[in-house]
Amino acid sequence: MLLLALSALAEETRPFTVTPGGWVRPAVAWQQDDPGLGSAADGFSVEARMGLEAVAEPIGVRARVEMEFAPDPSLKDAFVNYTPVPYFSLNAGQFKVPFSIHRLSSDTKRQLPTDPRLANAMGIEREIGASAEGRLFLAQKPRLSLTSGVFNGEGSNVAENGNDRFMLAQRVLLAPLGMRERPFEGTGRDPYVGVGGGWIYNRTGADEAAEETNILQVELQAAVGVFSIQGEYADREVVHASADLADYHATAAYGQLGCFIPVKWASEHLEVVARGGWTEPNDALDSAPEELATVDVDAGLNLYVPRTPKWMHDVKLAAAYRHSIQLEGDELEDDRVDANFTVRF
């Protein structure tokens, strides 16, 4: 027993650790084949990622590398985090731009198998750059976070910068009950409230091909017990240097509700999720289905086959049905069903 206790103590106090991890997610999708859409998004697919996380606790350094191996090999995360004190940290490398609770949540810790259209309409994900975060602590809990970042602005895995202009990102998050260690969707069983927002500026291209983007975004996330809510609104303004190209706004919003069925066993294994979303991808064009204002209604069910803790998406079967309503142009028969099975290791 003494040897076991000493071994556990040594494990807890190791100054440097390297932890491998990853996940695999086979998925199947079916979509109504409306002639106006071309080919439907039917079929079977597999996503797979693996990575390493190294932590040097005494000096406050954490490094992470994650590779996607399927469907297409690509580098996802490759960054170093330096946290010399609990209220200040720096990130450098390729990582998620500090924007949108949905985008910042782990790709495996989301409540529905499909993204809200807001995520694609804003066009923000991972970039090469650096950011600094400051946190305000009250009663030994972080309650307010301010993040400022500078990024290449050319997309993931792109080191070149065609016009020597950079993306600027600002984010604020107020969490009166205390912040979550890492963003995720749904309930963690502890009460949580987060209200935040952000601003992003970027300029890509040069001369007549230059394009300037400003994005404003606000969000709300809350959870208590088996219940959770989440919502976002974002507006993306695009201004072109060329007078031949129309400037436009892309606007989107969604609201999401989740509830574990409050009966024995199901309260830790079965979650019902609903989401309503509205998107106007381009208010200057209306000639193609992807440019039309659309309302989506999603309904889903998650079956968790958990390890500890019981609600953290380690093993999950997710299925959802989406009904879309076109607010402009012809009505399309484009309802879809998605299902996936995620295993984190």
N, C-alpha and C positions, 0 to 999 in steps of 0.2 A: 504493500500500500504506500509505503514511504517513497519507493522508487517511482510509482505512478504519479504521486503528488509532485515530486521534484521534476519529472518529465513534463507534466502539465504546466508547471511554473516556468520552466525554460521555454516552452512553446509560446507562452503568453508574453515573455519579456525579450524575445529575440529582436535584436536591433534592426535586422534586415530580413525581409521575406520576399519570396517570389511565388506568386500564385497563378497557375494556369486556369483557364476557364473558356467557356464557349457555349454555343447552343446550336441546335438543329431544328428546323421547322419545315416539315412537308406541308403543302397546302393544295387545295383544290378550289377552283372557281368556276362558276357558270353564270353567263349573262345572256339575256334575251338578245336575239340577233335581229335588231332593227335594220332595215336597208340603209337608213341614214347614217349608221355608225360604221359601215364597212364590216370588218370582221369583229365578232364578239370576243370578249376576254375570257374564253373558256380554257380549261386545261389544268394539268397537274404541274406543280413546281416545287423546288426545294431550296430553302435558304440555309446556309451553314456558315458559322463564324467561329474562329478560335483566337485566343489572345493570351497575353501575359500581363500581370500587374505586379510591379515591384514597389515595395514600401521600405523606406529607410526612416523609421520612426524617430530616432534621436535628432535628426536634422530636418524633419518635416518635409521630406521629399517623397512624392509618389509618381511613378511613371507607368504609362499604359500603352500597349500596342494591341490592336485588334485587326485581324484580316478577315475579309469575306472570301470564302472559297466557292460558294455557289449562291446564285446562278452564274455569276461572273467573278473571277478573281479580282480583288481590289483592296487597297488599304483603306481602312475606316479610321480608327483612332491611332494617333501616334503623338503623344504629348507628355510633358513633364509638368507636374504641379508642385509648387513650393509653398508651404504653409508654415512660416516661422512662428506665428502666433495664431490662436484660434480665430481672431477677428480680421485677419488679412491673408490673402493667398494670391499667387500668380500662376497662370497657365501659359505654356508656350508649345507650339507644335501644330498638329492638325487635330481639331476637335469640333464639337458642335458649337455653332454660334449661339451666344446667350440670347435666345429668342424663342418664345412660345413654349408653354408647359407641355404641349403634346410632343413637340420636337425634342425637348430636353429630356423627356421621360425615356427610360431604357426601351429599346426596340422590342423587347420581350415582355415589358411590364405595361402594356396598353390593354384597354378593356375591350376593344373591338378589332377584328382581323383586318379592317380597312381603315385608311387614314381619312379624317375629314378633308373635304376639298380645300379648306383654308390652307392646309399644310403645303399643297402643291401650288396654290395660287400665289403664295408669298415667295416661293422659290428659295427658301433659306434652309441650309442643313449644316454640312461641315465645311470648314475653311482652314487655311493655313494662316496662323497669326498668333497674337498674344492678348491676354486679358488680365485684368486685376479686379479682385472682389474684396470689398470691405463689409464686415458684418457688425451690427450693433447687438451687444448682449445685454439682456435684462434678466435678473434672477437666474443667472448662469445658463440661459438659453438664448440662442440667436433669434432675434425677432425681426430684424431688418437687414436686407442685403442690397448693396449697390455694386453693379458690375459694369466695367467699361472695357471695350476691346477694340483692337485694330487688326484687320485681316486683309489678306491679299485681294479678296473679292472676285476671284476668277473661278471659284469652284473647287471641289475636292481634288486633291492630288495634282494641282496645277501650281507650280512654283513661279512661272513667268508672270510678268505684269505688263500688259501691252501699253498702258498709258501712264504708268507710275502713279496711279491714283489708288487709294485704299478704301476698304469698307470700314465704316465706323459703327459700333454697336453699343448701345446703352440699355441697361435693364435694371429695374427696381422690383423688389419683392418684399411685401410686408406680411409677416406671419405672426399674429398676436399671441398664438399659443405655442410658438416655437417652430423652427424650420425642420423640414425633413432632411436627412443626411444626403440622400440623392433623390432626384425627382422620379416619381412614378405615378401612374393613374390609379384611381380607386381608393379603397380604404386600407389603412394600415392598422385598423382597430383603435388606435389612439385618436382622440379628437384633433382635427387639423383645420385651419383656415389659412389660405394664402391668396392675397390680392396683389397683382403685379402688372407690369407693362413694360414696353420697350420701344426704342426708336432705332432704325437702321438707315444709314445713308451709304450709297454706293454709286460709283461712276465707272462704267465699262466702255470699251471701245475708244476710238480716237477720231478727231475731226468730224466729218459728217456722219460717221457711224457711231458716234458717242451716244450713250444712253445713261440718264441720271435717274436714280431710284431713291425714293423716300418711303419708309414703312413705319406706320404707327400701329401699336398693338396693345390691347389690354386683356387681362385674364382673371378668372376666379376659380379657385379650387377649394373644396371643403369636404370633410368626411367626419362621421361620428358613428361608432359601432359598425353595423353592417351596411350603412348607407354612404353614398358619395355623390357629389355633383362636380361638374367641371364645365367651364365655358370660356370662349375666346371671341374677340372681335379684332379684325385687322383691316387696314386700308393701305394699299400699295399704289403710290403715284409714280408713273413712268413718264419722263420728259425726254424727247429725242432732240438731238442737235439738228437733224435734217428737217426742214419744213415739209418735206414730202411724206413724212411719217406722222401719223396721228398720235398725240399724247393721250394717255388714258389712265384710269383708275381701275384697280382690281380690289374688290371689297368682299369680305367673307365673314361669317360668324357661325358658331355652333354652340349647342348646349347638350350636355351629356349627363345621364343619370345612371347610377349603378346600385344594385341592392342584392346582397346575399339573402337567399330565401330563409326567413327567420324561423326555421324548425330544426330539430336535432339532426345532425350530420350535414344537412343541406346548408346550414349557416356557415360552414367552413369549406364547402365544396361546390356549391351551385350559385352562380351570380347571374342575375338578369340585368341587361344593359340596354338602354335606349338613347338614341342621339338624333337630334334634329339640326340640320345645317342649311345655310343659304350662302350662295356664292354668285358673284358677278365678276367673271374673270377678266372682262375687258369691256368697259362701258362705251368704247368708241367703235366696236365691231360687233356684228351680229350675223355673220355669214356662215359660220360653222358651228356644229353642236358644242364643241369645247369652248366656244366664246359666248355662249348663252347663259343668262341668269338661270340658276337651277336651285330647287329645294330638294334636299335628301332627307329621308326618314329611315333610320337604321334601327333594327331590333336584333339583339343577340343574346346568346347564352354561353357562359363559360363553365366548364367542368374542370375543377382543380383536383389533381392527384398529388397532394402536396408532401413535401418534406417539411422541415421546421425552418422558419415559421410557416403557418398553414395558409397564409393568404398572399404569398409573395411570388406567385407565377412560376415556380420551379418546373412543374409539369402541368401543362394546361391544354385542354381541347377547347377551341373557340369557334363558334359558328354564328353567322349573322346574315340577315336578309336586308337588302336595301331597295327602297322604292324611290325613284327620282321623278320629279315633276318639273318640266321645262316652263319657265315663266315667259320665255320669248320663243318665237318660231313655232315649228311643228312639234307636237307631242311625240316623244320617242318611246318605243317599247324597249327599255334598257334596264329593267330591274335585274338584280344580280344576287347570287348566294355565294358566300365565301366561308371556308372552313380551314383551320390549320391546327396542327398539333405541335406544341413547343416543348422541347426538353432542354433545360439548362443544366450544365455540369461544371 
